[in-house]
Each structure stands twice: as C-alpha cells, then as structure tokens.
Amino acid sequence: IQVPGVWQTQGYDSNQYINYRYPFPFDPPYVPQDNPCGAYIHEFTYHKDTSAPLAFLNFEGVDACFYVWLNGTYVGYSQVSHCTSEFDVSDTILEGTNRLAVLVLKWCDGSYLEDQDKFRMSGIFRDVYLLKRPGGAVRDYFIKTSVGQDTAEVSVQIVYFKETVPVRVSLYDADGQDVDTAGLSEDGSISLKIPAPILWNPEAPYLYQLVIQTEAEAIVDHVGLREITISDKTVLLNGQKILFRGVNRHDSDPVTGFAVSLEQMKKDLTLMKQHNF
C-alpha cells in the first residue's frame, strides 16, 4: 500500500460519510471489537552519526491510532490523528538494516472527539521519517509576541533535552536582513526587539524568520506579528475591524484521501479566497 495514503482509496475497506452521527454504536469510550486494522512492514537502512546520536521516529498523521515496533521491540502507541507523533528510538535502531512494524486501528476512543463533518479514512496518510539530533540540543521552544506603539518584541523560551547548551537566536525580516540577535539570558529566555514592525494580516501575511542555533544544529521557524483586541463588542485585528467568514475544510481529496500535497492545499485556499472567505 502506498504511504502516505489511506486504505479506502487503494481498494481496502469502504468510504464512510456521516455528518453529525457516529459511524459506530455510541458507547464512549468504547469502540466496536470488530475494529478493522492495517499492518505495515518496512525495512530500511540506517547509518549512525556520532555528531547526532539521537534518533527520533516521526509520524505526521495516522488515523485513528497505532502501535509501533522496531526490530521486534515495542516502541510505543499514539493517537490524535492529525498531529505529529514522535518516538525516541535511539536505543532501538541498529546500524544497517532495520525492520519497522506498525499496526493501525480504524477506531479508538479518540474517534469520539474526532467525529466531524467529513469522510472517514484510515491509515498512515502523512510522511514518516527519522530525525537525527545531537545529544546537547533544544528539546522544545515557545514563542510569544507583543506589539507596542512603534516596536514589537519576540520572546523565546527554550527547553533542553538534558543540560543547557549555548544558544544564539536571530530574527530576520522577509528580505533576509538581520533584525536582532541575542543569546540566552539567566532565566532561560531570549528577547528580541523589532523597530517599526510590519504586522501580519490575512491579505498581507508578512512573516519574520527565526533561527535558533546551537553548536551542533540550527532550527528555523517563522513568526507573524498581530494584535487582536475587542472594543465595543467588536473584534479588531491590528486596530481595524475584521469580518469573519467561516469555512469547514479538511485535508480531503477524492483520489488521494487525507494524503494531500502542498499544491492541493493551495488549490483549496485559492478557491476559498475567490469566494471571499
């Protein structure tokens, strides 16, 4: 079976569409014992890197839940279909040939929360990949923004795998010009200043580029600046009234199912904008 992909578009199972009702008997948190599943087996070659000894196995989208084994060793379980699941396989992965096994179930207790106006499809529908990382690295980071009269501030809070390592954070504008650079403060946070900031809005979605750099790697992200307030029961975006037009969109295609490309996403967004959403 093709991965990324779903069973229902590749000759297995059948399509289901229900609007507000559940596609199985309502008995939360239980789902039917007759629960269709798909078994995936994949062999791949891996070469270890002494400068990046940590290995993380990432699944960007699996519906509905799944169990993972690597080289016969149980790695873990995950659900929440449309979010990334990451497993630390540093101690399980081997130099050379490895065998990955994944068991995907069609329903789980999370299916009660993921019941929406859409087609029900199953399988590994987004990318699966291995991420090599150094031992001393950034585990996670949190970005907060604040907009003032003629300036803005971007605050970055960093969490590490083990010990704190030297970090340099830089912010660039859309033309690649350096706006501000700072190192780690004593409380573990970093603050960057933006003079004369350009604010984000739906018609001109301006983004700054944020680079978090350690001795062994660099992480690149993007940051938009906007200010949302409420005045006289009216929502304001950057001080201007904004009219919200809602649209219900899921990653869904009649041929590829939940597995959609960037081009397909852009096509949907263009169609929405053409209809003033």
BELTAZI-V21919 format. One record per residue. PHI is phi in radians with two decimals (* if undefined). Layout:
BEGIN
phi=PHI
phi=PHI
END
This chain:
BEGIN
phi=*
phi=-1.34
phi=-2.21
phi=-1.22
phi=3.03
phi=-2.16
phi=-1.09
phi=-1.15
phi=-1.71
phi=-2.19
phi=1.60
phi=-2.11
phi=1.08
phi=-2.51
phi=-1.25
phi=-2.28
phi=-2.38
phi=-2.41
phi=-1.42
phi=-1.89
phi=-1.68
phi=-1.51
phi=-1.44
phi=-2.59
phi=-0.98
phi=-1.35
phi=-2.71
phi=-1.11
phi=-1.58
phi=-1.50
phi=-2.16
phi=-1.00
phi=-1.15
phi=-1.38
phi=-1.96
phi=-0.97
phi=-2.49
phi=-2.21
phi=-1.83
phi=-1.96
phi=-2.20
phi=-2.54
phi=-1.84
phi=-2.57
phi=-1.83
phi=-2.26
phi=-2.07
phi=-1.26
phi=-2.23
phi=-1.12
phi=-1.42
phi=-2.45
phi=-1.32
phi=-1.45
phi=-2.26
phi=-2.14
phi=-1.65
phi=-1.98
phi=-2.07
phi=-1.50
phi=-3.04
phi=-2.43
phi=-2.05
phi=-1.84
phi=-2.50
phi=-2.75
phi=-1.97
phi=-2.23
phi=-2.21
phi=-2.24
phi=0.95
phi=1.44
phi=-1.77
phi=-1.17
phi=-1.74
phi=2.87
phi=-2.32
phi=-2.68
phi=-2.53
phi=1.44
phi=-1.02
phi=-1.76
phi=-2.16
phi=-1.30
phi=-1.98
phi=-2.21
phi=-2.14
phi=-1.42
phi=-1.98
phi=-1.02
phi=-1.60
phi=-1.88
phi=-1.28
phi=-1.99
phi=-1.22
phi=1.70
phi=-1.37
phi=-2.27
phi=-2.15
phi=-1.83
phi=-2.19
phi=-2.32
phi=-1.94
phi=-1.85
phi=-1.81
phi=-1.22
phi=-2.19
phi=-2.64
phi=-1.10
phi=-1.16
phi=-1.12
phi=-1.18
phi=-1.47
phi=-1.70
phi=-1.42
phi=-2.43
phi=-1.31
phi=-2.87
phi=-1.27
phi=-1.59
phi=-2.37
phi=-2.33
phi=2.18
phi=-1.56
phi=-1.82
phi=-2.26
phi=-1.10
phi=-2.12
phi=-2.71
phi=-1.80
phi=-2.05
phi=-1.52
phi=-2.44
phi=-1.23
phi=-1.16
phi=-1.65
phi=-2.63
phi=-1.37
phi=-1.46
phi=-2.76
phi=-2.64
phi=-2.23
phi=-1.97
phi=-2.22
phi=-2.17
phi=-2.46
phi=-2.01
phi=-1.84
phi=-1.16
phi=-2.23
phi=-2.61
phi=-2.47
phi=-2.31
phi=-2.03
phi=-1.86
phi=-2.16
phi=-1.87
phi=-2.06
phi=-2.06
phi=-1.93
phi=-1.15
phi=-2.26
phi=-1.50
phi=-1.22
phi=-2.12
phi=-1.03
phi=-2.31
phi=-2.18
phi=-2.03
phi=-2.18
phi=-2.13
phi=-2.14
phi=-1.43
phi=-1.16
phi=-1.62
phi=1.49
phi=-1.45
phi=-1.19
phi=-1.64
phi=-2.86
phi=-2.44
phi=-2.63
phi=-1.84
phi=-1.23
phi=-1.53
phi=-1.14
phi=-1.52
phi=1.51
phi=-1.92
phi=-2.33
phi=-2.14
phi=-2.09
phi=-1.82
phi=-2.18
phi=-1.34
phi=0.82
phi=-1.17
phi=-1.73
phi=-1.54
phi=-1.43
phi=-2.62
phi=-1.04
phi=-1.49
phi=-2.39
phi=-1.35
phi=-1.25
phi=-2.24
phi=-1.62
phi=-1.82
phi=-1.93
phi=-2.13
phi=-1.80
phi=-2.17
phi=-1.97
phi=-1.10
phi=-1.85
phi=-2.77
phi=-2.30
phi=-1.99
phi=-1.97
phi=-2.43
phi=-2.22
phi=-2.29
phi=-1.93
phi=-1.90
phi=-2.69
phi=-2.23
phi=-1.95
phi=-2.35
phi=-2.16
phi=-2.39
phi=0.91
phi=1.09
phi=-2.12
phi=-1.43
phi=-2.03
phi=-1.94
phi=0.95
phi=1.43
phi=-1.99
phi=-1.09
phi=-2.30
phi=-1.84
phi=-1.60
phi=-2.10
phi=-1.49
phi=-2.56
phi=-1.71
phi=-2.20
phi=-2.16
phi=-1.14
phi=-2.71
phi=-2.51
phi=-1.12
phi=-1.78
phi=-1.79
phi=1.21
phi=-1.24
phi=-1.43
phi=-2.04
phi=-1.55
phi=-1.07
phi=-1.11
phi=-1.17
phi=-1.10
phi=-1.08
phi=-1.09
phi=-1.09
phi=-1.14
phi=-1.10
phi=-1.10
phi=-1.11
phi=-1.15
phi=-1.15
phi=-1.79
phi=1.17
phi=-1.59
END
